Amino acid sequence: MTSDHDDGYVLALDVGGTGLKGALIGPDRRHVRYQERRPTPRAAGPDAVVEGVLGFAHELYETGRDRYGAPPLAAGVIFPGIVDEERGTAVYAANLGWRDVPLRRLLSERLHGTDVRVGHDVRAGGLAEARLGAGARATGGRFFFVSLGTGIACAISTGDGRMETGAHGGAGELGHIVVRPGGEKCGCGQHGCLETLASAAAVTRAWAVAGGDPTATAADAARAVDAGDPAALAVWDTAVDALADGLLTGISLLDPELVIIGGGLGEAGETLLTPLRAALTRKATFQRLPDLVPAALGDAAGSLGAGLLAWDAVTAAGAGALPHAPKGRSHDRH
Amino acid sequence: MTSDHDDGYVLALDVGGTGLKGALIGPDRRHVRYQERRPTPRAAGPDAVVEGVLGFAHELYETGRDRYGAPPLAAGVIFPGIVDEERGTAVYAANLGWRDVPLRRLLSERLHGTDVRVGHDVRAGGLAEARLGAGARATGGRFFFVSLGTGIACAISTGDGRMETGAHGGAGELGHIVVRPGGEKCGCGQHGCLETLASAAAVTRAWAVAGGDPTATAADAARAVDAGDPAALAVWDTAVDALADGLLTGISLLDPELVIIGGGLGEAGETLLTPLRAALTRKATFQRLPDLVPAALGDAAGSLGAGLLAWDAVTAAGAGALPHAPKGRSHDRH
């Protein structure tokens, strides 16, 4: 089957604390036809970020229309924070300064009435890994997609093809499991959260202190671990130990078949996964341990996930016009 | 609508570490027509427990046939441990000494070919609370049913009418979340599990030590708390503090709308729930707290849940024979 331009395309927007990623994605869901990035104008305040997103989306819309002679069939936009997917609003996004932003309405107006879907960045990434990436290894569909970035978040799937949102859009806050009671104060106000010990940002901070280089990154720390640097190994061990404790808690509660590790720190691959598997094996008693694998889609998971939200809207609109929805899509409408 | 004897009944068996509860339940699902209890012959070994369950089930079968002139339409049996609901086997049950017991086949043979469903005791209790009890307060269906008994277990529902089993039947082990790293050794081999601090058994042990009465129960401790006994308050505070930490972890991961507290310690009602709500409010930072309510079905949740498993089998068999299943039951067949 060809992904002919006649089959249309969708607009995908991944809004992060530092950058905006835009993409136009074809009907095979995994084919990014066009992409563009720009910085998030965070310093200019929350309203400027909203305007930046709307303006960028509109430029992508015009780019698509110029290239393919038609507007996008739908648009998907994702961000980190509390999302009300039903109403299409950004309830709260600390990194963007957003509170109760009616994102779907604003974007749809700016995009001349295009159907817009709003989602959570890590849940969208999990959806993409589930359908297009490493999630295919969880035959029963029960997995965690853990993003180790500036913070730590987790998309949880309990086997029905969707990512769990929780009652108020707040599910998946693995980074705020307290693994070291009375430990370092977290940005959230609790003490000893997993995020203070095992996020890419936490490892970067700890390695900068241990290595004395304030410009070093988590990737530098991973390279130093590979080179056998004892200070780097100590930093790594602290992160791995905390991460194993946090994951084991999630495993005790939900018994997933697979854990997919992504985000900046996830790019360390086996440098992270090998000691993490060993720590889990050492700590587990009755728990059946899931397979632990790297994310397959890397940096593109978010954009592809935003594209899936948009394509699902297209499919649902099509299905709604038919007397019988295609069986294989029924889980999309939960 | 009357629940006429002509509409049939099912056989429900709740197998616990100390007692077996048998019941015959009518088509309204909540009407227990007949019930009987006997001790679990645990001292005689795992095979004797299996034989005890089979013999008891057969007596209930004959009682039903004598009373109502017909055999049960189906049977449901539940127990604490790892359950393979698909294959109908008891994979592992520490309290019963069971390992890989083909419970569905054995029971079906003993009950002259009756359709048998096998389930997890706390998940079945959660299902009963969801459909017949306190779960009706969670309009989106996202809740925890926490049983504070000899151990601590939790049924988790993520909103689609079923209780999450996990990939290997192991979901819901809230009692084995480590809340006090390096704390008391748990029966599971880990240290500082929630179960070592906040189960009915843990409170009973702590209160026996504090009060000097080795025959005291968790209910005695609750009464002493109500009377303002300082030693009892100290025991209670330790349990409440640990329970709040464990629940907050579950809330961060899954964002439920409702937490239902049951089991022996749950019978303390507001003596437990009032300080627990206060501890959660004190500890939570970004989390939206769920409503915290007592279980509505008490001791009967397990039997009613086993009955629901059996009635669902009856409904599924009926639906399978029809061109269209009744819409309201579709979630039963996940």
Contacts between the chains, C-beta under 8 A, distances in Angstrom:
chain1	res1	chain2	res2	distance
A	138	B	167	7.6
A	140	B	167	5.5
A	142	B	166	6.6
A	142	B	167	4.6
A	154	B	253	7.5
A	156	B	253	7.1
A	156	B	254	7.4
A	158	B	158	5.3
A	158	B	164	5.1
A	159	B	167	8.0
A	160	B	160	6.3
A	160	B	334	7.3
A	164	B	158	5.2
A	164	B	254	6.7
A	165	B	255	7.6
A	166	B	142	6.6
A	166	B	254	5.9
A	166	B	255	2.5
A	166	B	256	7.2
A	167	B	138	7.6
A	167	B	140	5.5
A	167	B	142	4.6
A	167	B	159	7.9
A	167	B	255	5.4
A	167	B	256	5.9
A	167	B	257	3.7
A	167	B	288	7.5
A	167	B	290	7.1
A	168	B	255	5.7
A	168	B	257	7.8
A	168	B	288	4.5
A	169	B	255	7.4
A	170	B	255	4.0
A	170	B	286	7.9
A	170	B	287	7.0
A	170	B	288	5.8
A	171	B	253	6.7
A	171	B	254	5.3
A	171	B	255	4.3
A	172	B	253	6.9
A	173	B	252	4.3
A	173	B	253	6.7
A	173	B	255	7.9
A	173	B	286	7.6
A	173	B	287	7.6
A	174	B	252	7.5
A	174	B	253	6.4
A	176	B	252	4.9
A	176	B	285	7.9
A	176	B	286	7.1
A	176	B	287	7.8
A	177	B	249	5.2
A	177	B	252	5.8
A	177	B	253	7.0
A	178	B	245	6.8
A	178	B	248	7.6
A	178	B	249	6.9
A	179	B	181	7.5
A	180	B	181	7.1
A	181	B	179	7.5
A	181	B	180	7.1
A	181	B	181	7.2
A	181	B	245	7.3
A	188	B	285	4.8
A	188	B	286	5.1
A	189	B	285	3.5
A	189	B	286	7.3
A	190	B	283	7.4
A	190	B	285	5.4
A	245	B	178	6.8
A	245	B	181	7.3
A	248	B	178	7.6
A	249	B	177	5.1
A	249	B	178	6.9
A	249	B	249	6.1
A	249	B	253	8.0
A	250	B	253	6.2
A	252	B	173	4.3
A	252	B	174	7.5
A	252	B	176	4.9
A	252	B	177	5.8
A	253	B	154	7.5
A	253	B	156	7.0
A	253	B	171	6.7
A	253	B	172	6.9
A	253	B	173	6.7
A	253	B	174	6.4
A	253	B	177	7.0
A	253	B	249	8.0
A	253	B	250	6.2
A	253	B	253	6.4
A	253	B	254	7.7
A	254	B	156	7.3
A	254	B	164	6.7
A	254	B	166	5.9
A	254	B	171	5.3
A	254	B	253	7.7
A	255	B	165	7.6
A	255	B	166	2.4
A	255	B	167	5.4
A	255	B	168	5.7
A	255	B	169	7.4
A	255	B	170	4.0
A	255	B	171	4.3
A	255	B	173	7.9
A	256	B	166	7.2
A	256	B	167	5.9
A	257	B	167	3.7
A	257	B	168	7.8
A	283	B	190	7.4
A	285	B	176	7.9
A	285	B	188	4.7
A	285	B	189	3.4
A	285	B	190	5.3
A	286	B	170	7.8
A	286	B	173	7.6
A	286	B	176	7.1
A	286	B	188	5.1
A	286	B	189	7.3
A	287	B	170	7.0
A	287	B	173	7.6
A	287	B	176	7.8
A	288	B	167	7.5
A	288	B	168	4.5
A	288	B	170	5.8
A	290	B	167	7.1
A	334	B	160	6.9
